[in-house]
Amino acid sequence: MPNDNVAKTDADLLHDLAEGADAALSILIDRYKDPLFRFILRYTGVAADAEDILQDTFVSIYTKASTYDPAWKASTWIYRIALNKCRDQARKKKIRRLVSLDQF
């Protein structure tokens, strides 16, 4: 029934993922990997960082799918996770820069 999975909404896939249907993550990855990568790359400006954040985003989607509230649009929830990951990484880089300057 692969056609059934393709026709499912993102919200349905997040619900399935929360219920333990790991295949739903593959479909979400196929749908979002390219647009999310471009979104993250615009924020970070570094392809390697964008790839790392993209992977972290999908890990969070997998582990936090049960927290998704269907009152929100699924894509908004997914992009919010990516944005939060970008901000986390920017904070970590800033802290690392401050620490390395303090060593002198």
KELUM-673394 format. One record per atom (N, C-alpha, C, CB): residue in one letter; residue number from 1; chain; atom name; x, y, z negated. Coordinates in nm, 2 decimals. Glycine has a CB too. Layout:
   residu   num   chaine   atome        X        Y        Z
        A   NUM        A      CA        X        Y        Z
...
END
This chain:
   residu   num   chaine   atome        X        Y        Z
        M     1        A       N     0.08    -0.12     0.00
        M     1        A      CA     0.00     0.00     0.00
        M     1        A       C     0.08     0.13     0.00
        M     1        A      CB    -0.09     0.00    -0.12
        P     2        A       N     0.19     0.13     0.08
        P     2        A      CA     0.27     0.25     0.08
        P     2        A       C     0.20     0.38     0.12
        P     2        A      CB     0.39     0.23     0.17
        N     3        A       N     0.10     0.36     0.21
        N     3        A      CA     0.02     0.48     0.26
        N     3        A       C    -0.06     0.54     0.14
        N     3        A      CB    -0.07     0.43     0.37
        D     4        A       N    -0.10     0.45     0.05
        D     4        A      CA    -0.18     0.51    -0.07
        D     4        A       C    -0.09     0.60    -0.15
        D     4        A      CB    -0.23     0.39    -0.16
        N     5        A       N     0.04     0.56    -0.17
        N     5        A      CA     0.13     0.64    -0.24
        N     5        A       C     0.16     0.78    -0.18
        N     5        A      CB     0.26     0.57    -0.26
        V     6        A       N     0.17     0.78    -0.04
        V     6        A      CA     0.20     0.90     0.03
        V     6        A       C     0.08     1.00     0.02
        V     6        A      CB     0.23     0.87     0.18
        A     7        A       N    -0.04     0.94     0.01
        A     7        A      CA    -0.16     1.03     0.00
        A     7        A       C    -0.18     1.08    -0.14
        A     7        A      CB    -0.28     0.95     0.05
        K     8        A       N    -0.11     1.03    -0.24
        K     8        A      CA    -0.13     1.07    -0.37
        K     8        A       C    -0.08     1.21    -0.39
        K     8        A      CB    -0.06     0.98    -0.47
        T     9        A       N    -0.15     1.28    -0.48
        T     9        A      CA    -0.11     1.42    -0.51
        T     9        A       C     0.01     1.41    -0.61
        T     9        A      CB    -0.22     1.50    -0.58
        D    10        A       N     0.08     1.52    -0.62
        D    10        A      CA     0.19     1.53    -0.71
        D    10        A       C     0.15     1.50    -0.86
        D    10        A      CB     0.26     1.66    -0.70
        A    11        A       N     0.03     1.55    -0.89
        A    11        A      CA    -0.03     1.53    -1.03
        A    11        A       C    -0.05     1.38    -1.05
        A    11        A      CB    -0.15     1.61    -1.05
        D    12        A       N    -0.11     1.32    -0.95
        D    12        A      CA    -0.13     1.17    -0.96
        D    12        A       C     0.00     1.10    -0.98
        D    12        A      CB    -0.21     1.12    -0.83
        L    13        A       N     0.10     1.14    -0.90
        L    13        A      CA     0.23     1.07    -0.91
        L    13        A       C     0.29     1.09    -1.05
        L    13        A      CB     0.33     1.12    -0.81
        L    14        A       N     0.28     1.21    -1.11
        L    14        A      CA     0.33     1.23    -1.24
        L    14        A       C     0.25     1.15    -1.34
        L    14        A      CB     0.32     1.38    -1.28
        H    15        A       N     0.12     1.14    -1.32
        H    15        A      CA     0.04     1.05    -1.41
        H    15        A       C     0.09     0.91    -1.40
        H    15        A      CB    -0.11     1.06    -1.38
        D    16        A       N     0.11     0.86    -1.28
        D    16        A      CA     0.16     0.72    -1.26
        D    16        A       C     0.30     0.70    -1.32
        D    16        A      CB     0.17     0.69    -1.11
        L    17        A       N     0.38     0.80    -1.31
        L    17        A      CA     0.51     0.79    -1.37
        L    17        A       C     0.51     0.79    -1.52
        L    17        A      CB     0.60     0.91    -1.32
        A    18        A       N     0.42     0.86    -1.58
        A    18        A      CA     0.40     0.86    -1.72
        A    18        A       C     0.35     0.73    -1.77
        A    18        A      CB     0.30     0.97    -1.76
        E    19        A       N     0.27     0.66    -1.68
        E    19        A      CA     0.22     0.53    -1.71
        E    19        A       C     0.32     0.41    -1.68
        E    19        A      CB     0.09     0.50    -1.63
        G    20        A       N     0.44     0.45    -1.63
        G    20        A      CA     0.54     0.35    -1.61
        G    20        A       C     0.56     0.31    -1.47
        G    20        A      CB     0.51     0.23    -1.69
        A    21        A       N     0.50     0.37    -1.38
        A    21        A      CA     0.52     0.33    -1.23
        A    21        A       C     0.64     0.41    -1.18
        A    21        A      CB     0.39     0.37    -1.15
        D    22        A       N     0.76     0.35    -1.19
        D    22        A      CA     0.88     0.41    -1.16
        D    22        A       C     0.89     0.45    -1.01
        D    22        A      CB     1.00     0.32    -1.19
        A    23        A       N     0.81     0.38    -0.92
        A    23        A      CA     0.81     0.40    -0.78
        A    23        A       C     0.76     0.54    -0.75
        A    23        A      CB     0.73     0.30    -0.70
        A    24        A       N     0.68     0.60    -0.84
        A    24        A      CA     0.63     0.74    -0.82
        A    24        A       C     0.74     0.84    -0.82
        A    24        A      CB     0.53     0.77    -0.93
        L    25        A       N     0.85     0.81    -0.89
        L    25        A      CA     0.96     0.90    -0.89
        L    25        A       C     1.03     0.91    -0.76
        L    25        A      CB     1.07     0.86    -1.00
        S    26        A       N     1.04     0.80    -0.69
        S    26        A      CA     1.10     0.79    -0.55
        S    26        A       C     1.02     0.88    -0.46
        S    26        A      CB     1.11     0.65    -0.50
        I    27        A       N     0.89     0.88    -0.47
        I    27        A      CA     0.81     0.96    -0.38
        I    27        A       C     0.83     1.11    -0.42
        I    27        A      CB     0.66     0.92    -0.40
        L    28        A       N     0.83     1.14    -0.54
        L    28        A      CA     0.85     1.28    -0.59
        L    28        A       C     0.99     1.33    -0.54
        L    28        A      CB     0.84     1.29    -0.74
        I    29        A       N     1.09     1.24    -0.55
        I    29        A      CA     1.22     1.28    -0.50
        I    29        A       C     1.22     1.31    -0.35
        I    29        A      CB     1.32     1.17    -0.54
        D    30        A       N     1.15     1.22    -0.28
        D    30        A      CA     1.15     1.24    -0.13
        D    30        A       C     1.08     1.38    -0.10
        D    30        A      CB     1.07     1.13    -0.07
        R    31        A       N     0.97     1.41    -0.18
        R    31        A      CA     0.90     1.53    -0.15
        R    31        A       C     0.97     1.66    -0.19
        R    31        A      CB     0.77     1.53    -0.22
        Y    32        A       N     1.05     1.65    -0.30
        Y    32        A      CA     1.10     1.77    -0.36
        Y    32        A       C     1.26     1.79    -0.35
        Y    32        A      CB     1.07     1.77    -0.50
        K    33        A       N     1.33     1.69    -0.31
        K    33        A      CA     1.48     1.70    -0.32
        K    33        A       C     1.53     1.82    -0.23
        K    33        A      CB     1.54     1.57    -0.27
        D    34        A       N     1.48     1.83    -0.11
        D    34        A      CA     1.53     1.94    -0.03
        D    34        A       C     1.49     2.08    -0.07
        D    34        A      CB     1.49     1.92     0.12
        P    35        A       N     1.36     2.10    -0.09
        P    35        A      CA     1.32     2.24    -0.14
        P    35        A       C     1.37     2.27    -0.28
        P    35        A      CB     1.16     2.25    -0.14
        L    36        A       N     1.38     2.17    -0.37
        L    36        A      CA     1.44     2.20    -0.50
        L    36        A       C     1.58     2.23    -0.49
        L    36        A      CB     1.41     2.08    -0.59
        F    37        A       N     1.65     2.16    -0.40
        F    37        A      CA     1.80     2.19    -0.39
        F    37        A       C     1.82     2.33    -0.34
        F    37        A      CB     1.86     2.09    -0.29
        R    38        A       N     1.74     2.37    -0.24
        R    38        A      CA     1.75     2.51    -0.19
        R    38        A       C     1.72     2.61    -0.30
        R    38        A      CB     1.66     2.53    -0.07
        F    39        A       N     1.62     2.59    -0.38
        F    39        A      CA     1.58     2.67    -0.49
        F    39        A       C     1.69     2.69    -0.59
        F    39        A      CB     1.45     2.62    -0.56
        I    40        A       N     1.75     2.57    -0.63
        I    40        A      CA     1.86     2.57    -0.73
        I    40        A       C     1.98     2.64    -0.67
        I    40        A      CB     1.89     2.43    -0.77
        L    41        A       N     2.01     2.61    -0.54
        L    41        A      CA     2.13     2.67    -0.48
        L    41        A       C     2.12     2.82    -0.47
        L    41        A      CB     2.15     2.61    -0.34
        R    42        A       N     2.00     2.87    -0.45
        R    42        A      CA     1.99     3.02    -0.45
        R    42        A       C     2.02     3.08    -0.59
        R    42        A      CB     1.84     3.06    -0.41
        Y    43        A       N     1.99     3.00    -0.69
        Y    43        A      CA     2.01     3.05    -0.83
        Y    43        A       C     2.16     3.03    -0.87
        Y    43        A      CB     1.93     2.97    -0.93
        T    44        A       N     2.22     2.92    -0.83
        T    44        A      CA     2.36     2.90    -0.88
        T    44        A       C     2.46     2.95    -0.78
        T    44        A      CB     2.38     2.75    -0.90
        G    45        A       N     2.43     2.94    -0.65
        G    45        A      CA     2.53     2.98    -0.55
        G    45        A       C     2.64     2.88    -0.53
        G    45        A      CB     2.59     3.11    -0.59
        V    46        A       N     2.64     2.77    -0.60
        V    46        A      CA     2.75     2.67    -0.59
        V    46        A       C     2.68     2.53    -0.56
        V    46        A      CB     2.83     2.66    -0.72
        A    47        A       N     2.71     2.47    -0.44
        A    47        A      CA     2.64     2.35    -0.40
        A    47        A       C     2.66     2.23    -0.51
        A    47        A      CB     2.70     2.30    -0.27
        A    48        A       N     2.79     2.22    -0.56
        A    48        A      CA     2.81     2.11    -0.65
        A    48        A       C     2.73     2.13    -0.78
        A    48        A      CB     2.96     2.11    -0.69
        D    49        A       N     2.72     2.25    -0.83
        D    49        A      CA     2.63     2.28    -0.95
        D    49        A       C     2.49     2.25    -0.91
        D    49        A      CB     2.65     2.42    -0.99
        A    50        A       N     2.44     2.29    -0.79
        A    50        A      CA     2.30     2.27    -0.75
        A    50        A       C     2.27     2.12    -0.75
        A    50        A      CB     2.28     2.33    -0.62
        E    51        A       N     2.37     2.04    -0.70
        E    51        A      CA     2.35     1.89    -0.70
        E    51        A       C     2.33     1.83    -0.84
        E    51        A      CB     2.46     1.82    -0.62
        D    52        A       N     2.42     1.88    -0.93
        D    52        A      CA     2.41     1.83    -1.07
        D    52        A       C     2.28     1.87    -1.13
        D    52        A      CB     2.53     1.89    -1.15
        I    53        A       N     2.24     2.00    -1.11
        I    53        A      CA     2.11     2.04    -1.17
        I    53        A       C     1.99     1.97    -1.11
        I    53        A      CB     2.10     2.19    -1.15
        L    54        A       N     2.00     1.94    -0.98
        L    54        A      CA     1.89     1.87    -0.91
        L    54        A       C     1.88     1.73    -0.98
        L    54        A      CB     1.92     1.86    -0.76
        Q    55        A       N     1.99     1.66    -1.00
        Q    55        A      CA     1.98     1.53    -1.06
        Q    55        A       C     1.93     1.54    -1.20
        Q    55        A      CB     2.12     1.47    -1.06
        D    56        A       N     1.97     1.64    -1.28
        D    56        A      CA     1.92     1.66    -1.41
        D    56        A       C     1.77     1.69    -1.41
        D    56        A      CB     2.00     1.77    -1.48
        T    57        A       N     1.73     1.76    -1.31
        T    57        A      CA     1.59     1.80    -1.30
        T    57        A       C     1.50     1.67    -1.28
        T    57        A      CB     1.56     1.89    -1.18
        F    58        A       N     1.55     1.58    -1.19
        F    58        A      CA     1.47     1.46    -1.17
        F    58        A       C     1.48     1.36    -1.29
        F    58        A      CB     1.53     1.39    -1.05
        V    59        A       N     1.59     1.37    -1.36
        V    59        A      CA     1.59     1.29    -1.49
        V    59        A       C     1.49     1.34    -1.59
        V    59        A      CB     1.74     1.29    -1.55
        S    60        A       N     1.48     1.47    -1.60
        S    60        A      CA     1.38     1.53    -1.69
        S    60        A       C     1.24     1.50    -1.64
        S    60        A      CB     1.40     1.68    -1.70
        I    61        A       N     1.22     1.51    -1.51
        I    61        A      CA     1.08     1.47    -1.46
        I    61        A       C     1.05     1.33    -1.50
        I    61        A      CB     1.07     1.49    -1.31
        Y    62        A       N     1.15     1.24    -1.49
        Y    62        A      CA     1.12     1.10    -1.52
        Y    62        A       C     1.10     1.08    -1.67
        Y    62        A      CB     1.25     1.02    -1.48
        T    63        A       N     1.17     1.15    -1.76
        T    63        A      CA     1.16     1.13    -1.90
        T    63        A       C     1.05     1.21    -1.96
        T    63        A      CB     1.29     1.16    -1.97
        K    64        A       N     1.01     1.32    -1.90
        K    64        A      CA     0.91     1.40    -1.96
        K    64        A       C     0.77     1.40    -1.88
        K    64        A      CB     0.96     1.55    -1.96
        A    65        A       N     0.75     1.31    -1.79
        A    65        A      CA     0.63     1.30    -1.71
        A    65        A       C     0.51     1.29    -1.80
        A    65        A      CB     0.63     1.18    -1.62
        S    66        A       N     0.52     1.23    -1.92
        S    66        A      CA     0.40     1.22    -2.01
        S    66        A       C     0.36     1.35    -2.07
        S    66        A      CB     0.44     1.12    -2.12
        T    67        A       N     0.45     1.45    -2.06
        T    67        A      CA     0.42     1.59    -2.12
        T    67        A       C     0.35     1.68    -2.01
        T    67        A      CB     0.54     1.65    -2.17
        Y    68        A       N     0.34     1.63    -1.89
        Y    68        A      CA     0.28     1.71    -1.78
        Y    68        A       C     0.13     1.73    -1.82
        Y    68        A      CB     0.30     1.65    -1.65
        D    69        A       N     0.09     1.86    -1.81
        D    69        A      CA    -0.05     1.90    -1.83
        D    69        A       C    -0.12     1.92    -1.70
        D    69        A      CB    -0.06     2.02    -1.93
        P    70        A       N    -0.21     1.84    -1.66
        P    70        A      CA    -0.28     1.86    -1.53
        P    70        A       C    -0.35     1.99    -1.51
        P    70        A      CB    -0.38     1.75    -1.51
        A    71        A       N    -0.36     2.07    -1.62
        A    71        A      CA    -0.41     2.21    -1.60
        A    71        A       C    -0.32     2.30    -1.52
        A    71        A      CB    -0.44     2.27    -1.74
        W    72        A       N    -0.19     2.26    -1.52
        W    72        A      CA    -0.09     2.33    -1.44
        W    72        A       C    -0.07     2.26    -1.30
        W    72        A      CB     0.05     2.33    -1.51
        K    73        A       N    -0.04     2.34    -1.20
        K    73        A      CA     0.00     2.28    -1.07
        K    73        A       C     0.12     2.20    -1.09
        K    73        A      CB     0.01     2.39    -0.96
        A    74        A       N     0.13     2.08    -1.04
        A    74        A      CA     0.24     1.99    -1.05
        A    74        A       C     0.37     2.06    -1.00
        A    74        A      CB     0.22     1.86    -0.98
        S    75        A       N     0.36     2.12    -0.89
        S    75        A      CA     0.49     2.18    -0.83
        S    75        A       C     0.54     2.30    -0.92
        S    75        A      CB     0.46     2.24    -0.69
        T    76        A       N     0.45     2.37    -0.99
        T    76        A      CA     0.49     2.47    -1.08
        T    76        A       C     0.57     2.41    -1.20
        T    76        A      CB     0.37     2.55    -1.13
        W    77        A       N     0.52     2.30    -1.25
        W    77        A      CA     0.58     2.23    -1.36
        W    77        A       C     0.72     2.18    -1.32
        W    77        A      CB     0.49     2.11    -1.40
        I    78        A       N     0.73     2.13    -1.20
        I    78        A      CA     0.86     2.07    -1.15
        I    78        A       C     0.96     2.19    -1.13
        I    78        A      CB     0.83     2.00    -1.02
        Y    79        A       N     0.91     2.30    -1.07
        Y    79        A      CA     1.01     2.41    -1.04
        Y    79        A       C     1.04     2.48    -1.17
        Y    79        A      CB     0.94     2.51    -0.95
        R    80        A       N     0.96     2.48    -1.27
        R    80        A      CA     0.99     2.53    -1.40
        R    80        A       C     1.10     2.45    -1.47
        R    80        A      CB     0.86     2.54    -1.50
        I    81        A       N     1.09     2.32    -1.46
        I    81        A      CA     1.20     2.24    -1.51
        I    81        A       C     1.33     2.27    -1.44
        I    81        A      CB     1.17     2.08    -1.49
        A    82        A       N     1.33     2.28    -1.31
        A    82        A      CA     1.45     2.32    -1.24
        A    82        A       C     1.51     2.45    -1.28
        A    82        A      CB     1.43     2.32    -1.09
        L    83        A       N     1.42     2.55    -1.30
        L    83        A      CA     1.46     2.68    -1.34
        L    83        A       C     1.52     2.68    -1.48
        L    83        A      CB     1.34     2.78    -1.33
        N    84        A       N     1.46     2.61    -1.57
        N    84        A      CA     1.51     2.60    -1.70
        N    84        A       C     1.65     2.53    -1.70
        N    84        A      CB     1.42     2.52    -1.79
        K    85        A       N     1.67     2.43    -1.62
        K    85        A      CA     1.80     2.36    -1.60
        K    85        A       C     1.91     2.46    -1.55
        K    85        A      CB     1.79     2.24    -1.51
        C    86        A       N     1.87     2.55    -1.45
        C    86        A      CA     1.96     2.65    -1.40
        C    86        A       C     2.00     2.75    -1.51
        C    86        A      CB     1.89     2.73    -1.29
        R    87        A       N     1.90     2.79    -1.59
        R    87        A      CA     1.93     2.88    -1.70
        R    87        A       C     2.02     2.82    -1.80
        R    87        A      CB     1.80     2.93    -1.76
        D    88        A       N     1.99     2.69    -1.84
        D    88        A      CA     2.08     2.62    -1.93
        D    88        A       C     2.22     2.62    -1.88
        D    88        A      CB     2.02     2.48    -1.96
        Q    89        A       N     2.24     2.58    -1.76
        Q    89        A      CA     2.37     2.57    -1.70
        Q    89        A       C     2.44     2.71    -1.70
        Q    89        A      CB     2.37     2.52    -1.56
        A    90        A       N     2.37     2.81    -1.67
        A    90        A      CA     2.43     2.95    -1.67
        A    90        A       C     2.48     2.99    -1.81
        A    90        A      CB     2.33     3.05    -1.62
        R    91        A       N     2.40     2.95    -1.91
        R    91        A      CA     2.43     2.98    -2.05
        R    91        A       C     2.56     2.90    -2.09
        R    91        A      CB     2.32     2.95    -2.15
        K    92        A       N     2.57     2.78    -2.05
        K    92        A      CA     2.68     2.69    -2.08
        K    92        A       C     2.81     2.75    -2.02
        K    92        A      CB     2.66     2.55    -2.04
        K    93        A       N     2.80     2.79    -1.89
        K    93        A      CA     2.91     2.85    -1.82
        K    93        A       C     2.96     2.98    -1.89
        K    93        A      CB     2.88     2.88    -1.68
        K    94        A       N     2.86     3.06    -1.94
        K    94        A      CA     2.90     3.18    -2.00
        K    94        A       C     2.97     3.16    -2.13
        K    94        A      CB     2.77     3.27    -2.03
        I    95        A       N     2.92     3.06    -2.21
        I    95        A      CA     2.98     3.02    -2.34
        I    95        A       C     3.12     2.97    -2.31
        I    95        A      CB     2.90     2.92    -2.41
        R    96        A       N     3.14     2.89    -2.21
        R    96        A      CA     3.27     2.83    -2.18
        R    96        A       C     3.37     2.94    -2.14
        R    96        A      CB     3.27     2.73    -2.06
        R    97        A       N     3.32     3.04    -2.07
        R    97        A      CA     3.41     3.16    -2.03
        R    97        A       C     3.45     3.24    -2.15
        R    97        A      CB     3.34     3.25    -1.93
        L    98        A       N     3.35     3.26    -2.24
        L    98        A      CA     3.38     3.33    -2.37
        L    98        A       C     3.48     3.26    -2.45
        L    98        A      CB     3.26     3.36    -2.44
        V    99        A       N     3.47     3.13    -2.46
        V    99        A      CA     3.56     3.05    -2.54
        V    99        A       C     3.70     3.05    -2.48
        V    99        A      CB     3.51     2.90    -2.56
        S   100        A       N     3.71     3.04    -2.35
        S   100        A      CA     3.84     3.04    -2.29
        S   100        A       C     3.91     3.17    -2.31
        S   100        A      CB     3.83     3.00    -2.15
        L   101        A       N     3.84     3.28    -2.30
        L   101        A      CA     3.90     3.41    -2.32
        L   101        A       C     3.94     3.44    -2.47
        L   101        A      CB     3.80     3.52    -2.28
        D   102        A       N     3.87     3.38    -2.56
        D   102        A      CA     3.91     3.39    -2.70
        D   102        A       C     4.04     3.32    -2.74
        D   102        A      CB     3.79     3.34    -2.79
        Q   103        A       N     4.07     3.23    -2.66
        Q   103        A      CA     4.19     3.15    -2.69
        Q   103        A       C     4.32     3.23    -2.66
        Q   103        A      CB     4.20     3.02    -2.60
        F   104        A       N     4.31     3.34    -2.59
        F   104        A      CA     4.43     3.42    -2.56
        F   104        A       C     4.45     3.52    -2.67
        F   104        A      CB     4.41     3.49    -2.43
END
